[in-house]
Amino acid sequence: MRFFSDNAAPAHPKVLEAIAEANRLDVAYDGDAWSGRLDGAFSDLFGTQVRAFWVTTGTAANCLALAALCPPYRAILCHKDAHIEVDEAGAPGFFTGGAKLVLLDGEGAKITTDTIDEACDAIRDDVHQVQPAAISITNATEYGLIYRASEVAAIAEVAKQRGLALHMDGARLANAIVSSGDSLADMTWRAGVDALSFGFVKNGGLNAEALIVFRTELADEIAVRRKRAGHLLSKGRFLAAQNLAMIDGDLWLENARTANASARALAKAAGERLVYPVEANELFLRVTAGEAERLRGMGYDFYDWGPGLIRLVTSWEQQDAAIDSLAAAIAAL
């Protein structure tokens, strides 16, 4: 009964079937039949022309996108708790060749147009300070809150006014889409997002994510950067096959609905222990050290998230019996 992370969930059977189907002779790197279908398949999904790249990790997807959007001598605005700041070991600086992260505050790891304006206004427009080039937002955020399409559009409008690019870390984008009811197009390119990491590993994939570029003129640069960074796998068809399996028949949405429903069931049991509203598949609960130990003693695994706080993450594969028993255990604390 593990609630550490949706990263730890098994791969969906349809993903494994797609990998097995791709296990035959074809062209190496990204010249295979599966990789050749990616641009068209994702363009259909988003309802606009995109360039799609498979990569092995969300870190690679985020940082390859940011490297194309921000030169080494400029800055990226993001929340102080953003994954690119606290969980990627300096990869944005490594991939960009030195770009700076400017860290913003905001409840639940969300930034707003006001905090963006305040940060930009505080930077002198001269050669002595690093000038911003991009904004990065995470949907859903590191505390499980979502940006609705209208919020993304508002941030994108500020970015446009200030000449900044907009990147979205979509590690749990499927969960945000299901929760918000917004369309994928409205949440991303129609709102003004330039590039997106589309998370699949947390949502039933094995080891494949997608980097989606809406400004297609950036695609050639990203292709070169992917190779230079060591992410052009010789058997890329296995990653492409996973991407295609996840979007085929809207499996990505089906899996996210299951994970979100499990989180809502736990949230109902948690009541006033919730630190943030449950809008995706993460829960942050106030518990004492003794209560956390009691839950662990009953067989539930989760992360401590600071003094008196724990994090629970549900996945597409979580069994109803485990959800029901944990909900009962939380309610009984």
Buried (B, 14 or more C-beta within 10 A) or exposed (E): BBBBBBEEBEBBEBBBEBBEEBEEEBEEEBEBEBBBBBBEBBBEBBBBEBBBBBBBBBBBBBBBBBBBBBBEEBBBBBBBBBBBBEEBEEBBBBBBEEBBBBBBBBEBBBBBBEBBEEBBEEBEEEEEEBBBBBBBBBBBBBBBBBBBBEBBBBBBBBBEEBEBBBBBBBBBBBBBBBBBEBEBBBBBBBBBBBBBBBBBBBBBBBBBBBBBBBBEEBBEBBBEBBEEBEBBBEEBBBBBBBBBBBBEEEBBBBBBBBBBBBBBBBBEBBEEBBBBEBBBBBBBBEBEEEBBEBBEEEEBEBEEBEEBBBBBBBBBBBEEEBBBBBBEBBEEB
